[in-house]
Amino acid sequence: MDEHGVTNLGGEPGLLASAASGDERAASVLYDAYADALYGYGLHHLGDRELAEELVQRVLEKVWRRAHTYDPSRGPVRAFVFAIARSTVADLWRASARAPHPIGEVAAEVGAVDDVADRLLLAATVRAALERLTPDHRRVLELAYSRGLTQREVAEVLDLPLGTVKSRTYYALKAFRLACEELGVTR
C-alpha cells in the first residue's frame, strides 16, 4: 500500500487504458482500488463528507476522460490519479466558497487571461455555454456557483431531493464542459 492507502496494482496502466475504452470490469477494479483512498483524501482536505463523495466522482470521471494523457514514464497511475485529485480539491474548495466569484476570478480559473478584452471575450463565451444548458441544469449551476450555495441549500431552494441535485449538478457540469469545449474554451 502507498501513502494514500492504495495497493499497487501491477497492471494499472493497462487497466487505466481498458477503463478509458469502456471496459466496465477494468473501471470497477480501478474504482475499488481508489475510491476509499480518494474519499479519505477528500475528507481530510475538504472537511466535508458530501464534498469528499463529490471528489471521488469527479476524479474518477476525469481519470477515465484523461486516461489517454497518462505517461508511465512520468510516474505510477496512483500519482496520475492523485495529481487529478489535488487539482479537483482546489476546484471543489473554490466552488464551495460562500461568496460569488467576480468575472475576472472565474476567467482566471478557466485559462490564462492577460488583458481585459480576453476576459470579456471569455466571460461572453462562458455565458454562451451556460445558455446551451437546459433551464434545470443552468439553474442548479447558477445557484451553486453564482450564489455560492451548497448542494443541500440548492435542494432546499429548488424543493428537490439532495440526490436529484447531485445528479443534476453532475450532468450539468458535464454538459457545460462539453459546451465550453465546443466554443473553444478549454482548461
C-alpha positions in Angstrom: 0.0 0.0 0.0 1.1 3.5 -0.7 0.7 6.7 1.4 -2.9 7.1 0.0 -3.9 3.6 1.1 -3.9 2.2 -2.5 -2.5 -1.2 -3.2 -0.1 -1.0 -6.1 -1.7 -3.0 -8.9 0.9 -4.3 -11.3 -1.2 -3.8 -14.4 -2.7 -0.4 -13.5 -1.6 1.3 -16.8 -3.4 -1.4 -18.8 -6.4 -1.3 -16.5 -6.5 2.5 -17.0 -6.4 2.2 -20.7 -9.1 -0.5 -20.7 -11.3 1.5 -18.4 -11.0 4.5 -20.7 -12.0 2.4 -23.6 -15.2 1.4 -21.9 -14.2 -1.9 -20.1 -16.5 -1.8 -17.1 -14.6 -4.5 -15.3 -11.4 -2.5 -15.5 -13.2 0.6 -14.4 -14.7 -1.3 -11.5 -11.2 -2.6 -10.4 -9.8 0.9 -10.6 -12.8 2.3 -8.7 -12.4 -0.3 -6.0 -8.6 0.5 -5.8 -9.0 4.2 -5.4 -12.5 5.2 -4.2 -11.8 4.8 -0.4 -8.4 6.5 -0.6 -9.8 9.4 -2.6 -12.7 9.7 -0.2 -10.3 9.8 2.7 -8.1 12.3 0.9 -11.1 14.5 0.2 -12.4 14.3 3.7 -9.0 15.3 5.0 -8.6 18.2 2.6 -12.2 19.4 2.3 -13.6 18.5 5.7 -17.0 17.7 4.3 -18.5 14.3 3.6 -20.6 15.5 0.6 -17.6 17.2 -1.0 -15.4 14.2 -0.4 -18.0 12.0 -2.2 -18.2 14.5 -5.0 -14.4 14.4 -5.2 -14.4 10.7 -5.7 -17.0 11.0 -8.5 -15.2 13.9 -10.3 -11.7 12.5 -10.0 -12.7 9.1 -11.4 -14.6 10.7 -14.2 -11.5 12.8 -15.0 -9.3 9.8 -14.8 -11.3 8.0 -17.5 -11.5 11.1 -19.6 -7.8 11.9 -19.4 -6.5 8.3 -19.4 -5.1 8.9 -22.9 -2.7 11.5 -21.4 -1.2 9.2 -18.8 2.5 8.7 -19.4 4.0 5.8 -17.4 7.5 7.4 -17.7 6.2 10.3 -15.5 5.2 8.0 -12.6 2.7 5.4 -11.5 -1.0 5.5 -12.1 -1.6 6.5 -8.4 0.5 9.6 -9.0 -1.7 10.4 -12.0 -4.9 9.9 -10.0 -3.8 12.0 -7.0 -2.5 14.8 -9.2 -6.0 15.0 -10.6 -7.4 14.7 -7.1 -5.2 17.7 -5.9 -6.5 20.0 -8.7 -10.1 18.8 -8.1 -9.8 19.5 -4.4 -8.9 23.1 -5.3 -11.8 23.3 -7.7 -14.2 22.0 -5.1 -12.8 24.3 -2.5 -13.4 27.3 -4.7 -16.8 26.1 -5.7 -17.9 25.6 -2.1 -16.9 29.1 -1.2 -19.8 31.2 0.1 -19.1 34.4 -1.8 -19.7 34.6 -5.6 -16.6 34.9 -7.8 -16.0 38.1 -9.7 -15.9 37.6 -13.5 -12.1 38.2 -13.5 -11.5 35.5 -11.0 -13.7 33.0 -12.8 -11.9 33.8 -16.1 -8.5 33.3 -14.5 -9.6 29.9 -13.3 -10.6 28.8 -16.8 -7.5 29.8 -18.5 -4.6 32.2 -18.6 -6.2 35.6 -19.4 -3.9 38.5 -19.8 -6.0 41.5 -20.7 -9.4 42.9 -20.3 -10.5 42.2 -23.8 -9.7 38.5 -23.4 -11.5 38.4 -20.1 -14.6 40.0 -21.6 -14.5 37.5 -24.5 -14.1 34.6 -22.2 -17.0 35.8 -20.0 -19.2 36.1 -23.0 -18.2 32.6 -24.1 -18.9 31.1 -20.7 -22.4 32.8 -20.7 -23.0 31.4 -24.2 -22.1 27.9 -22.9 -24.5 28.4 -20.0 -27.2 29.3 -22.4 -26.8 26.0 -24.2 -27.8 24.1 -21.0 -31.4 23.1 -20.1 -33.1 25.5 -17.7 -32.9 22.9 -14.9 -29.2 22.4 -15.4 -28.5 26.1 -15.7 -30.5 26.9 -12.5 -28.5 24.3 -10.5 -25.2 25.7 -11.6 -26.3 29.3 -11.1 -27.3 28.6 -7.5 -24.2 26.6 -6.7 -21.6 28.8 -8.4 -23.0 32.3 -8.8 -24.8 32.3 -5.4 -22.3 30.0 -3.7 -25.0 27.7 -2.3 -24.1 24.1 -1.1 -25.9 21.2 -2.8 -28.1 20.8 0.3 -29.0 24.5 0.1 -29.7 24.2 -3.7 -32.0 21.2 -2.9 -33.9 23.4 -0.4 -34.3 26.3 -2.7 -35.5 24.1 -5.6 -37.5 21.9 -3.3 -35.8 18.8 -4.7 -34.2 15.7 -3.1 -30.5 16.1 -2.4 -29.7 13.1 -4.7 -31.6 14.8 -7.6 -29.5 17.9 -7.1 -26.3 15.9 -7.0 -27.1 14.0 -10.2 -28.4 17.2 -11.9 -25.2 19.0 -11.0 -23.1 16.2 -12.3 -24.8 16.2 -15.7 -25.0 20.0 -15.8 -21.2 20.2 -15.3 -20.7 17.5 -17.9 -22.9 19.4 -20.4 -21.2 22.7 -19.5 -17.7 21.3 -20.1 -18.9 20.0 -23.5 -20.4 23.3 -24.4 -17.2 25.2 -23.4 -15.1 22.8 -25.5 -17.4 23.3 -28.5 -17.0 27.1 -28.0 -13.2 26.8 -27.8 -12.8 27.2 -24.0 -10.5 24.5 -22.5 -8.7 24.2 -19.3 
